[in-house]
Amino acid sequence: MSAKPRLFRWVYARRLVATVFVLLLLFGRFDWFPWFKGATTATLVAHWIPLVDPLAGADVLLASRQIDTALVMGMVILLAFAVLYGPVFCGWVCPLGLVLDINQSLRRFLMRGTRVRRIPVSSSSAQWRYAILGITLGLTITLRLPIFQTVSPINLLAWAIVHGAFAGIIVVGALALLEWAFPRFWCRVVCPLGALYSLVGRWGLLRVRINPTEAGKTPCRQCTLHCPMGVRVMEDYSLAHRLSVDHPECTRCGDCVDACPRPVLRLGIKRCHQWYIQGTKSHHDCELMDVMETETGDGASAISQESGLVQLKLQVPKSRTIHKPLDKGDVPGL
Amino acid sequence: MSWNRRQFMLVAGIATGTGIGAWVQRRPGRALEPALVRPPGARSEAEFLATCIRCGQCVTACPFDSIKLAVGVQFGVSNGSPYVDTRETPCYLCQGRDRLECIAVCPTSALQPVADDRSIRMGLAAIDESKCLAYNGTVCRSCWHACPFPNEAIRFDNRLRPVVDMSTCIGCGLCDHACPTDPTSIPVRPNVALSTGSRT
């Protein structure tokens, strides 16, 4: 069963944003387009806003062993965005992500009807991303070279786009070929940049939200099957009575939302950031407030009464309860 | 899978990477190959490679397309860094502009501001006396004509043969570009020999 045809899909929006980024990179090589200069590691936007990839910036700071104020300023902008909204770069901007995403669509299209078994790259293998991030940082410290930046396929692709240096395309092509056997191998298992964004974006406000009154009515598993990062959305989140997909590897790409045939999932902004939660309000209350808002249109008043929980309980099927104690390890900030 | 696991993997990775790096560092005979002529204002080779973020903004900013991006296996650890192929397109020191564009756009301190054109040290021209026409009986002053500092960086000895003054030559490569012999008789040597980095 595939997702029902819809006018709007997150995949369109997502690919549009990434394509615009690629076009900006492409135009940046010409003198008549001064508004966006540079590659994925560092760019200058509109003549004065410096954007520096946090990992590239960290690599340079560690390799040169000097604090470069201009560089740190450029990193802070992207880091702050990631802290606020989560690892959105992976799902929405990364040019390599766009290529590998289209590669997967192509694979699915060409292999349609043949029932090719997906060789699973389970989401627990994502821990290797963090090890690889650590190894590149460690190598950078001792070798005094931003070693990942010299070999990163993201950079290789960007150099090909910006400077026409097509030598790196071979690596990207090999990666795309490899991903026909191991779907999204780079993003799931290798990418240290994604790992860094996941680390800093663990409290990000943009989340795939779960409607608790709809969750689990028709467990079709489309969300899990469509997740490019291998997150088990249905098993671990929707059926576990969670209110949002808090998996660190979630890139907010919206593929599960597109795949969901019922109004269970939506991509939305959470009400309060973990860092802003005062002692009175718990993380769970914050989530409830959002849910109440979508249910009743007035989240704040509903949660202000002590009965907020009870109200919500009345709306969900009797066999389930919202207030399940959450798994301490997996929920950020609990 | 919990955050603890991820954080453990990160810390273990840093430890492993540091260990591997220290081991690689201790192996003898490691040089910064291949040596490349860097854009003006570049720090010593080791510091430049550590600081350059590989964004290529200097490449797009260069008004003469002198700076190229080194992409390929042959460039080794310099992959993605900028270099100047002086034989093909030398550095014209942003003639007609009031600043050196590559230094102005560099987001890191890899390319550092220079006081004036004379304090640039991109490399050093060196005359190959076995090929140079002037050293082999032909009258030729191509390099002297091209040099931005004639009679200073390139002078003539008493037999009208060009001589490079090592303390004045900035390594822009205009002489290399102008040299009529093929291959060039006045190649520009990269700055690696001059750098004081720990890895040279």
Interface residues (C-beta under 8 A of the other chain):
Chain A: G28 R29 K37 G38 A39 T40 T41 A42 T43 L44 P50 V52 A56 G57 D59 V60 A63 S64 R65 Q66 D68 A70 L71 G74 S123 S124 A126 Q127 W128 Y130 A131 I132 L133 G134 I135 T136 L137 G138 L139 T140 I141 T142 L143 R144 L145 P146 I147 Q149 T150 V151 N155 L156 W159 V162 H163 A165 A167 G168 A195 S198 L199 R202 P248 G329 D330 P332
Chain B: M1 S2 W3 N4 R5 R6 Q7 M9 L10 V11 A12 G13 I14 A15 T16 G17 T18 G19 I20 G21 A22 V24 Q25 A46 E47 L49 A50 T51 C52 I53 R54 C55 G56 Q57 V59 T60 A61 L69 V71 G72 V73 V77 S78 N79 G80 S81 V105 P107 T108 S109 S198 R199
